[in-house]
Amino acid sequence: MAQKSLVFISCGQYTQHEIDLGKAVEQLIRDRTPYDPYFAEQQNTLEGLCANILSSLSRCVGFVGIMHHRGQVDTPDGRITRASVWVEQELAIAAFIQHVLHRKIEVALYIQRGIQREGMRQQVRLRPIEFVTPDEVLIDLGTRIQGWNLEAANSHPVVAEWRFETLNTTQDRHDYRFRVDLLNNGPTKVTEWRAELQFPTAFLENVDRSNEYLRIVKHDSDWSENQKRLYPGDRIEVFNLPYYVDMSNWKGGLYRGEGRRSDPTVLIRVWSGETEPWVTEIPISQLERF
């Protein structure tokens, strides 16, 4: 069964009215959308924080934040009214996922009238809606979520990013280099991974061409303890392979040869954790400028 898109609901729980509003938002999303709502309950242990709030934030593609008054504080610029620390922190994590990990999250932010803009909210470009009564939140959100088109978060914590560069060109031959990085695009550290590259041997020198493809596998164990650890946003180069294109393997030769594929492909697979492998296939025609 396909995983549902998760909407994270961050709402104050200091009073029963606040809890009731959070539950009402949860029910609204459950009743009117195909998405899976998660109403974040405050946690008193590190295990609960990691297992519930942080893991749900890591999967969410929608975020509903509702900020209530949490008292007044004197600052050098005067007295201000602050919001819930919990909601501020959860909003900051959602901003990190969106701006650093480059995963789109739809955000609906509601601020009780009188709360001042401070902290990360001063830097993140959001258009919060002021409210006085809970009904104002529910009416606006009920309209807004109809325009959301959420896709479930990528279940692959580690993916590959590839590129190629030109080393030398002559009229008869072009030399290139194919490079592949592993990127941690998830919310947690990854220490165990494996990557596989399959490259057509017709474009490689000093290889056994009785096989149509050269297969190279790299494991996390090939690197030191410090090097193999991938924190969110980290990358590591795993493949660096020279290849060439000339008339023997270009469209006039290999591509049209009897029994050959019209456009050979490069295949990359990445395994991490218990998920299915991340896979991409690149036509060789996208890796040359002949």
N, C-alpha and C positions, 0 to 999 in steps of 0.2 A: 504494500500500500504506500502511495506517495506521501511524503511528509508534508503536513499542512504548514502554511506560512504562519509564523508566530508574531502576535502583537503583544508587546510588553506594556503593562499598565503600571505606571508609577504614581501612586496617590498617597497622600497623608493618611495616617491611621491613628492619630492622637485622640480623636473623638469618634463617637459612633456615627455621627453625620458624615465624617470623612470616609470611614469604612463602608458605609452604605453607598456612597457615591462611587467608590472604586468597584464595588460589586455590581452596581447598576451599569457601569461602563463595560465590565466583563460580560454581563448578560446581553447588553446591546450588541457587542461584537459577535457574540455566539449566535444570536438570533438573526442578525441582518447581514452577515458576511460569511464567506467560506473559510475564514481565518480562525486560528486557534488562539484565544486570549489567555494571557497569564497575568494574574493580579499579584503583584510582588508583595509578599508579606515580609515585615521586618524580621530579621534573623538575629538570634542571640548567641550563635556559635559560629566559628569559622567554617565548620563542616556544612552547616546549613546555608551560610552565605555562598560558598563555592558551589554546592550541589544544586541550589535553587536559583538564587538571584543571578549570579555571574554566568552560570551555564545557560540560563534563559536569555540573558542579554546577548550572549554570544551567538544565539540562534535567531534573534528577532530581526524582522525586516520592517516592522512597524512599531512606533513608540508613542504612547499617550502619557503625557506628564501633566499632573494636576497639582499646583502649588498652593498651599494654604498658609495663612499667617502663622509665624512662629515667634512672635515677640519683636520688641524694638531694641536696637543696638545703637549706642552713641559712637559716631565716627568723627574724624577731623572735619568732615564736610557737613556734619549735622546728624540728627537722629533718623534712622531708617528702619523700615519694617522688613524683616527677613522671612524667607520661605523655609520649608523642610530641608534639612541637611541631606536626608535620604534621597529625596527627589533630585536635588542639585547634583549629588554624586552619580546617580544613575543616568541622568542626562549627560553628564560629562563622559561617562563610559560609552554611551551611545554615540556621542560626537567623535570619540576616538575611533570607534569602529568605522564610522562613515568617512572621516577625513584622513585617517592614517592607514586603515586596512582597505579603504576604497570599496566599501560595500554600501550600497544605497539603502537608506532607512527612511521611510515616511515618518514625519514627526508632527504630532498635534500637541501643542503646549498651551495649557490654560493656567492663568495666574490670577489669584484672588486680588481684587482691586486694592491698591495701596502698597503692594510689594515692590521694592526697588530692584532695578537691574544691577547685578554685581557678579563677581567671579567670572566663570567661563561664559555665562550668558551675555556678558558684555562683548565677547569676541565672536561667538557663534551667531551666524546670521539666521535668526528665527523671527517669526512674526507671532508672538504669543497673543492669545485672546484673553482679555480681562473678563472676569465674571464676578457676580455677586451671589447668585443662587445656583445650586446644583443643576436645576433644570436648564440653565443657560449652557452649561457644559454638554449635557446630553443632547440638546436640540442641535447645537453646532456640530458636534461630533457625528451625530446621526446623518447629517448632510455630507460632511466632509469625507467620511469613509466610503461613500458610494463612488467616489472618484479614485480610490486607491486600487492599484492593480499589482498586488504583492506576489512575488515569487519566493519560494522557500530558500533560505540561506544555503550557500554552497556547503555540501556535507564533506568536502575534501579539504582538510586543513592545510595540505601542502600541494601546490600545483607547480607546473613547469612554465617558464617563460623562455622562448627561444629567439635567436637573432642570427643573422649571418653578416659577414664583412668581406669585402674584396681585398685580396692580398696582392694579386698581380694580374694584368690583362695583356694579352697580345692578340693579334688578328686571329690566331688559330686556337688559343686556349685561354680560359679564365680560371684563376685559382681563388678559392674562397676558404673561409673558416666558419664552421657551424658551432655555435655556443649555446649552452642550455644552463639556466639557473633554476634552482628550486626556490620557491617563495612560500613562506608561511603566511597564508592569508586568513588564518584563524585567530582566535582570541587567546590561545594558550601555547606554552612552550612545547615543541616537538623534539624528541631525541631519537626516535626510531623511524627510519624511512628507507626506501629502496627505489632506485630509478633504473629504467631500462631504455636503451636507444637501439632502434633498428634502422640501419642506413644502407641504401642500395650499393652493393660492392662495385657496380660499374662506374661509380664516380669516385672511387678510392684507389689509391696506389698501395702496392705491397700488401695486398690482402688475397685470401683464397677466393677466387671468383667462381669456384664450383658451387658455392652457395650464393643465392641471389641477394641475400642481405647479411650484413655484419651486425652481430648482436653484442652489445656492451651493457654490462650491468654494474651499477655502483651501489654500495651499501653504506649505511651510516658508520659501520665499523671501519671503513677505509679512511676515516678522518679521526682526528684526536677528539677527546672528550669536549674540549672548548669549541672546536670547529664544527662539530656535528650538531650542536644544540642550536635550534632555530626558534628564536623568540618571535612573537607577532611582528610582522613586517620585515623580518630578517630574510636574507637570501644567501645562497651558496652556489658557486659554479660547479657543476658535476660533469659536464661534457664539453670538450674543446677539440673538435675534429676537423682537420684540413680535408678538402675535397676539390675536385676540378670538373669543368665542363669543356668538352671540345666536340669536334664533329663526329667522333666515334660514339658518343653517348647522348649527344644533343638530339633534337627532333628529327634531324635527317638520318640519324643512325639508330640508336637504341630505341627511341620512342616508336619508330615505325618498323622495327625488326620483327620478323615472324615469331609469333608466340610470346611477344613481349607486351607488357602493359603499356597503354598509350601514355601514361604519365606515372612513373614510379613514385612511391611515397616514402617519407620518413615517419617513423612511428615512435612516440614517446609514451611511456607508462610510468606512473608514480604511485607507490603504495605508502600509506602511513596509517598507523593505528589499525582499527578493525574495519575501516570503510572499504568499499570497492575501489579498484584502482582508478586514478584520474588518467584519461587517455586523450591524446590528440594525434591527428594524422595530417601531415603536411605534404602536398604535392611538390615534387622536386622542381617543377616549373616556378614555384614561388621562392626558390633559393638560388636563382641565377639571373644574370642580366646579360645573357649572350645575344 
